[in-house]
Amino acid sequence: MSTLFPEGTKALVTGASRGIGAAIALGLAEHGCDVALNYRSNAAKAEEVAERIRALGREALLLRADISDEAQVAAMYKELKTTWRSLDVAVLNSGVTADGHLAAMSGAKWQEVIGTNLTGTFYTAREATKQMYASGGAIVFIASTSGIAGRAGQANYAASKGGVISLAKTLSYEVAPRGIRVNVVAPGFIDTDMVKKVPPAQMKEALQAIPMGRMGTPAEVAQAAAFLASPAASYITGKVLTVDGGMIPN
């Protein structure tokens, strides 16, 4: 099987125990990477993904950390550096939702989502940048079309993902001279547990707004992330790639 990455490429995926994160981890392994899998709590699910990666003949490393905790993120990257010595790719995928209309949204719901999706992504991006600073690499942020166009009932989530997009664009300017590329994948409606929570009436309306007439799959997001992280995208940085069936106009 042809691969996108040189043999021995080391990649980290946050939020890799299920959904889009698991698909990205497997996609990177299929394309030639050894993969470190960050997860917050579900060790059994993370181990399942790791076993599938090992079955492909790649290394898999499990790293437990809540990315909203700065000390845990630092410890995770320290363990990664001790084990592998290098980091070539980081796909920053971890995210949570706590939907509700803004007028009725509690401060706790706001802080929960911002704390993981934006502040946690800042912590993980900062440490990835430090590890790549001398040797270069690629960072791919997983945002959302909600962060581009907004979505009713997702004030906290949309704000967090919009912040991730701006964070990535800013970082791309700062680290390009160091040989580090930074890009964003912004999925639309993807068939995951998170999207299954969307009320049927809202889901029907969303599907009507997608020119391709269907939800995407985690594997389709994974292929976009793998491309942007790979040498095939060597002259691409600071860009946002929507994977949304045409829902968001260019």
C-alpha positions in Angstrom: 0.0 0.0 0.0 1.3 3.4 -0.9 1.8 5.8 2.0 1.8 9.6 2.4 4.5 9.7 5.1 8.1 8.5 5.3 8.8 5.4 7.4 9.2 6.2 11.0 7.1 9.4 11.0 5.8 10.1 14.6 2.3 11.5 15.0 0.2 12.6 18.0 -3.6 12.7 17.8 -5.6 14.2 20.7 -9.0 12.9 21.5 -8.2 9.7 19.7 -10.3 7.1 21.5 -13.4 7.4 19.3 -15.1 9.2 16.5 -13.1 11.6 14.3 -10.0 11.3 16.5 -9.9 7.5 16.2 -10.4 7.7 12.4 -7.6 10.2 12.1 -5.3 8.0 14.2 -6.1 5.0 12.0 -5.8 7.0 8.8 -2.3 8.3 9.8 -1.2 4.7 10.6 -2.5 3.5 7.3 -0.4 6.2 5.6 2.8 5.2 7.4 2.8 6.9 10.8 3.5 5.6 14.3 0.7 7.2 16.4 0.5 8.4 20.0 -3.1 8.3 21.1 -4.2 10.9 23.6 -7.5 10.2 25.5 -9.1 11.6 28.6 -10.9 8.7 30.3 -11.9 5.8 28.1 -8.8 3.6 28.2 -10.5 0.6 26.8 -11.6 2.4 23.7 -8.2 3.9 23.2 -6.6 0.5 23.5 -8.9 -0.8 20.8 -7.7 1.9 18.5 -4.1 1.1 19.5 -4.5 -2.6 18.7 -5.8 -1.8 15.2 -2.8 0.5 14.6 -0.4 -2.3 15.8 -2.2 -4.7 13.4 -1.1 -2.4 10.6 2.5 -2.9 11.7 2.8 0.6 13.3 3.7 1.6 16.8 0.9 2.9 19.1 1.5 4.8 22.3 -1.3 5.6 24.8 -1.2 9.0 26.5 -3.9 9.8 29.1 -4.4 13.5 29.7 -7.2 16.0 30.1 -6.1 18.7 27.7 -7.9 21.4 29.6 -5.3 20.8 32.4 -2.0 22.6 31.7 0.0 20.3 33.9 -1.4 17.1 32.4 -0.6 18.4 28.9 3.0 19.2 29.9 3.4 15.7 31.4 1.9 14.1 28.3 4.4 15.8 26.0 7.3 15.0 28.4 6.4 11.3 28.2 6.1 11.5 24.4 9.5 13.1 24.1 11.1 10.5 26.5 9.6 7.6 24.5 10.0 8.8 20.9 12.5 11.7 21.1 10.8 13.3 18.1 7.3 14.6 17.0 6.6 15.1 13.3 2.8 15.5 13.2 0.3 16.7 15.7 -3.5 16.6 15.0 -5.3 18.5 17.7 -8.8 17.1 17.7 -10.1 17.0 21.3 -13.4 18.7 21.8 -16.6 18.7 23.7 -20.1 20.2 23.3 -22.6 21.6 25.9 -25.2 23.1 23.6 -27.9 25.7 24.5 -29.1 29.0 23.5 -27.0 31.9 24.7 -29.6 33.7 26.7 -30.1 30.6 28.9 -26.5 29.3 28.8 -24.8 29.0 32.2 -21.3 30.3 32.9 -20.3 26.7 33.7 -21.4 25.4 30.2 -19.5 28.3 28.6 -16.3 27.6 30.5 -16.4 23.8 30.0 -16.4 24.1 26.2 -14.0 27.1 26.0 -11.7 25.4 28.5 -11.3 22.2 26.5 -11.8 23.3 22.9 -9.9 26.6 22.9 -7.7 26.7 26.0 -6.9 23.0 25.8 -6.0 23.3 22.2 -3.7 26.2 23.0 -1.9 24.1 25.6 -1.5 21.2 23.2 -0.4 23.4 20.3 2.1 25.2 22.4 3.8 22.0 23.5 3.7 20.6 20.0 5.4 23.7 18.7 8.1 23.5 21.3 8.9 19.9 20.3 8.9 20.7 16.6 10.8 24.0 16.9 14.2 22.6 15.9 13.3 20.0 13.4 10.0 21.2 11.7 6.7 19.4 11.4 3.0 19.8 10.7 0.2 20.7 13.0 -3.4 20.2 12.0 -6.2 21.7 14.1 -9.7 20.1 13.9 -12.2 22.9 14.1 -15.8 23.0 12.8 -18.0 24.7 10.3 -19.7 26.1 13.4 -16.6 28.2 13.9 -16.9 29.7 10.4 -20.6 30.3 10.0 -22.0 29.9 13.5 -24.9 27.7 14.5 -28.0 28.3 16.7 -27.6 26.7 20.1 -23.8 26.5 19.9 -22.6 29.9 21.1 -19.9 28.3 23.2 -18.9 25.7 20.7 -18.8 28.1 17.7 -16.8 30.6 19.7 -14.3 28.0 20.7 -13.9 26.6 17.2 -13.7 30.1 15.7 -11.0 30.8 18.2 -9.2 27.6 17.1 -9.2 28.8 13.5 -7.7 32.2 14.5 -5.2 30.5 16.8 -4.0 28.3 13.9 -3.7 31.1 11.4 -1.7 33.2 13.9 0.6 30.2 14.7 1.1 29.5 11.0 2.8 32.9 10.6 5.0 32.5 13.7 6.4 29.1 12.9 6.6 28.9 9.1 10.3 30.1 9.2 11.0 27.1 11.5 9.6 24.6 8.9 6.4 24.0 10.8 3.2 24.0 8.8 -0.2 24.7 10.4 -3.6 24.1 8.9 -7.2 23.5 9.9 -9.8 20.9 9.0 -13.3 22.2 9.6 -15.8 19.3 9.5 -19.5 19.9 8.9 -22.1 17.3 9.8 -20.1 14.1 10.3 -21.7 10.7 11.4 -20.4 10.6 15.0 -21.9 10.2 18.4 -21.8 14.0 18.9 -23.9 14.6 15.8 -26.3 11.8 16.8 -27.4 14.1 19.7 -28.8 16.6 17.2 -32.6 16.6 17.3 -34.2 14.9 14.2 -35.9 18.1 13.0 -32.7 20.0 13.1 -30.8 17.2 11.4 -33.4 17.1 8.6 -33.0 20.8 8.1 -29.2 20.5 8.1 -29.2 17.8 5.5 -31.3 19.9 3.2 -28.6 22.6 3.4 -25.9 20.1 2.3 -25.6 20.0 -1.5 -24.3 16.4 -1.4 -27.4 15.5 0.6 -25.7 13.4 3.3 -23.5 13.5 6.4 -19.8 12.9 6.0 -17.9 10.0 7.6 -15.0 10.2 10.1 -12.8 8.5 7.5 -13.4 11.4 5.1 -12.3 13.9 7.7 -9.3 11.6 8.4 -8.1 11.7 4.8 -8.2 15.5 4.7 -6.2 15.7 7.9 -3.7 13.1 6.7 -3.2 15.1 3.5 -2.6 18.4 5.2 -0.2 16.8 7.7 1.8 15.0 5.0 4.6 16.1 2.7 2.0 16.1 -0.2 0.9 19.4 1.3 4.4 20.8 1.7 3.6 24.3 0.4 0.3 24.7 2.2 0.1 26.5 5.6 -2.4 28.8 7.3 -5.4 27.3 5.5 -8.8 26.1 6.5 -10.2 23.1 4.6 -13.9 22.5 5.1 -15.1 18.9 4.9 -18.9 19.5 4.7 -20.4 18.3 1.5 -20.5 21.8 0.1 -22.5 23.3 3.0 -20.3 26.3 3.5 -19.7 28.4 0.4 -16.1 29.2 -0.4 
